[in-house]
Amino acid sequence: MPYHSENNIKADFDAIYTAPTPYAYIKTMAMLGYQIGEQAKPFCNAAAELLIKKNPGDHPVRMLDVGCSYGIGSAFVKFGLTFQEIVDFYASHPNLNYSSCTTETRRWLSKKHTVLDLVTIGLDNSKPAIRFALDAGLINVGITRDFEKLDMSTSEECEIFQKCNLLICIGSIGYVTALTLSKILKHFGQDSKQGVGPFIVITVLRMFDPIPILQVFEQFGYHVEQVENIRLPQRAFIDRKEKKKILQLLRKKKIDTRYWEDKGIMYADLLIAAPHDQFNELLQKIVSVPHNNRMS
Ligand SMILES: C[S@@+](CC[C@H](N)C(=O)[O-])C[C@H]1O[C@@H](n2cnc3c(N)ncnc32)[C@H](O)[C@@H]1O
């Protein structure tokens, strides 16, 4: 299985990915200084804004969030929430049962203006996470699937993928590999009524080989690049053992960790893809995003 040995040395979060409500996920991630969603948000927003501008009055942007967990990408990009706001909300509404938790989350979201007019589709292999994201109104459409296994998409899912024009995958590569992406890309954005797009924004932890990910986009006719000079912090190592093993792996791959993972934080690179004739415009939009993580 791709990334098998890398996944073996990374902390196992399966239990918090599959709880009925997001409490454990949010609390654990907050403790680890999880920030990749927040860090990737301005780049996802930039891609969505470009699609909105380029396809005026047409269909809305339909964003597929691969490995969406409890609707996290949508919370950031569509509702404009910060991770701290999400942490504070669940900390101030503790121990709600499933039904109250979805109701309160819906009530909270209804008071927020959506910052970007998006239809959001969440895909995750965690049935409880997708159920919550849908019931709480964080996503419009939910797909529970593990395309790393033999599963193929149903005709209904193919139709959903065909109508999408933005794919984000933030913090999930490793669990999700080129295999999942290939099953999606076969249909992605194929609807003949699509205007400009599709665009792709993905983060890849430096411990995972990005080449198979780059190759799968090329295979499906995209221009894809790792964006130069942008490196995003993901989370702190869970303990000294995880840090030691991941640093060993990175050094074995001849990756310079001195100004990055040595500080105790895992870092990810940013990959973007678009049809060949649209790539430069997407790249210009992405590199014009102000943020604190320029490498030079
Ligand atoms: C680190 S979380 C990232 C969640 C979210 N994107 C964020 O930024 O907070 C990784 C997610 O990948 C999901 N996942 C694991 N294996 C998967 C698979 N085979 N297909 C889809 N999602 C998967 C997990 O359930 C989890 O929700």
Ligand as a Chemical Component Dictionary entry (heavy atoms), coordinates in Angstrom:
data_LIG
# 
_chem_comp.id                   LIG 
_chem_comp.type                 NON-POLYMER 
_chem_comp.pdbx_formal_charge   0 
_chem_comp.three_letter_code    LIG 
# 
loop_
_chem_comp_atom.comp_id 
_chem_comp_atom.atom_id 
_chem_comp_atom.alt_atom_id 
_chem_comp_atom.type_symbol 
_chem_comp_atom.charge 
_chem_comp_atom.model_Cartn_x 
_chem_comp_atom.model_Cartn_y 
_chem_comp_atom.model_Cartn_z 
_chem_comp_atom.pdbx_ordinal 
LIG C1  C1  C 0  -5.911  14.959 9.236 1  
LIG S1  S1  S 1  -7.598  14.705 8.819 2  
LIG C2  C2  C 0  -7.821  16.103 7.779 3  
LIG C3  C3  C 0  -9.194  16.613 7.881 4  
LIG C4  C4  C 0  -9.473  17.964 7.263 5  
LIG N1  N1  N 0  -9.154  17.999 5.850 6  
LIG C5  C5  C 0  -8.809  19.073 8.016 7  
LIG O1  O1  O 0  -8.058  19.856 7.415 8  
LIG O2  O2  O -1 -9.021  19.194 9.223 9  
LIG C6  C6  C 0  -7.553  13.352 7.675 10 
LIG C7  C7  C 0  -8.934  12.874 7.210 11 
LIG O3  O3  O 0  -8.751  11.885 6.184 12 
LIG C8  C8  C 0  -9.771  10.919 6.348 13 
LIG N2  N2  N 0  -9.421  9.679  5.650 14 
LIG C9  C9  C 0  -8.636  8.669  6.071 15 
LIG N3  N3  N 0  -8.578  7.712  5.135 16 
LIG C10 C10 C 0  -9.344  8.124  4.088 17 
LIG C11 C11 C 0  -9.697  7.568  2.824 18 
LIG N4  N4  N 0  -9.237  6.383  2.441 19 
LIG N5  N5  N 0  -10.510 8.280  2.006 20 
LIG C12 C12 C 0  -10.994 9.480  2.391 21 
LIG N6  N6  N 0  -10.692 10.064 3.590 22 
LIG C13 C13 C 0  -9.887  9.391  4.419 23 
LIG C14 C14 C 0  -9.906  10.758 7.848 24 
LIG O4  O4  O 0  -11.136 10.148 8.224 25 
LIG C15 C15 C 0  -9.784  12.221 8.289 26 
LIG O5  O5  O 0  -11.047 12.832 8.344 27 
# 
loop_
_chem_comp_bond.comp_id 
_chem_comp_bond.atom_id_1 
_chem_comp_bond.atom_id_2 
_chem_comp_bond.value_order 
_chem_comp_bond.pdbx_ordinal 
LIG C1  S1  SING 1  
LIG S1  C2  SING 2  
LIG S1  C6  SING 3  
LIG C2  C3  SING 4  
LIG C3  C4  SING 5  
LIG C4  N1  SING 6  
LIG C4  C5  SING 7  
LIG C5  O1  DOUB 8  
LIG C5  O2  SING 9  
LIG C6  C7  SING 10 
LIG C7  O3  SING 11 
LIG C7  C15 SING 12 
LIG O3  C8  SING 13 
LIG C8  N2  SING 14 
LIG C8  C14 SING 15 
LIG N2  C9  SING 16 
LIG N2  C13 SING 17 
LIG C9  N3  DOUB 18 
LIG N3  C10 SING 19 
LIG C10 C11 SING 20 
LIG C10 C13 DOUB 21 
LIG C11 N4  SING 22 
LIG C11 N5  DOUB 23 
LIG N5  C12 SING 24 
LIG C12 N6  DOUB 25 
LIG N6  C13 SING 26 
LIG C14 O4  SING 27 
LIG C14 C15 SING 28 
LIG C15 O5  SING 29 
# 
